[in-house]
Amino acid sequence: MPDHIDITKVRNDTPGTREVIHLNNAGAALMPKPVIDATIGHLQLEAMIGGYEAADQAEAQIEGTYRSIGRLIGAAPDEIAVVENATRAFDMAFYAIPFQPGDRILTSMAEYASNVISYYQVAKKTGAVVEVVPNDESGQLSVGALREMIDERVKLIALSHIPTSGGLVQPAAEIGKVAQEAGVLYLLDACQSVGQLPVDVNEIGCDMLSATSRKFLRGPRGVGFLYVRKELAQQLEPPFLDLQAATWTSLDDYEIRPDTRRFENWEANIAGKIGMGVAAEYAMEIGIEAGWARVQQLADGLRQRIDAIPGCAVHDLGATRCGIVSFAVDGYDPEDVMQRLAEHRINVRTSTVFSTRFDMTARGIDHLVRASVHYYNTEDELDQTAEVLASIVKARA
Ligand SMILES: Cc1ncc(COP(=O)(O)O)c(C=O)c1O
């Protein structure tokens, strides 16, 4: 595996880098050419010979996606389901768990809104309870507190590896140890981590993991995947079944597939599925470790630049920090900062309390700017971003 990134090559592979300074990789990263070509190529084939016929012709490539995603996260191809996005992946696993009154669901302070909404919906319906594990002094989930909260009523530990809104990386493998020692199910939302840093389901010790294609993996939109450990997949009944997930075996009965594809449904974005597989191969070819080292270096550099501007403050938490940099500019609404940067073709986004209410409420924040780097960004791009931010601050003074 390469130990450094050939930045000229990856930028040549990425046409979008000639158009914009893209610091919205936590939203959707810029796709590299092999992904663009594979995705568009399949759409063109569909247009020329028909969608079903194109899928027949591309069967080997489609199957290849399961192998590539499996290899990326240390899973077998039949432990992967390809679905529409990370939320659908997470929900298919979460809603399959048979909760009883009094069962406890443990989650983190930095939890993503859609996950929390599903916890509370299930809690309301089943009598399960949702409990938030407190943070340690670094701002990550306290593994000690988690261990103390474990009892025989804990049914599930579920959390986001990296939150939507900041640089925190949760100690996923340490959490996995606690889950395994306690024999508790562990569902990891790896939406922001897959493609950004090494994610191995065996090292992490999770039973289920959800992720998306379009973010740090650099695949197309509208596709994601779910990993469920083989033996567990056979025990979990998906909340929805169709003729992909099950076979209609007699007039009044059906049989559910034995593998993780029981969480899929039949109609799918085939071009996206192929594109996601190519994105996984591309990520492994570039080198996940090398990409992660560069992402951390660039993000730390961006944090330093932002903190050096009077009136700007970084708000990231955690002992290990990733490519997401969250910050505020005194006297400016984060939306205005985003717009001003956009005028210079610099893409950032904002995060609000509606996406991470536990965390932002505890910190008394309701809105931040979110800049997220990938390995294809450059120091020069960060200098330009810092310059524009400094000019915004100056214009107000
Ligand atoms: C932490 C986290 N989990 C889950 C999701 C949902 O992913 P998707 O939009 O692919 O459903 C997001 C999206 O921003 C996220 O940031």
The ligand as a Gaussian input file, in Angstrom:
#p B3LYP/6-31G(d) Opt

LIG

0 1
 C      -22.873000      11.094000      10.910000
 C      -23.818000      10.876000       9.776000
 N      -24.559000       9.769000       9.748000
 C      -25.440000       9.528000       8.760000
 C      -25.616000      10.422000       7.738000
 C      -26.642000      10.131000       6.687000
 O      -26.052000       9.726000       5.484000
 P      -26.935000       9.649000       4.163000
 O      -27.239000      11.058000       3.796000
 O      -26.077000       8.940000       3.147000
 O      -28.163000       8.892000       4.491000
 C      -24.869000      11.594000       7.717000
 C      -25.049000      12.560000       6.608000
 O      -24.633000      13.668000       6.636000
 C      -23.936000      11.818000       8.756000
 O      -23.209000      12.936000       8.778000

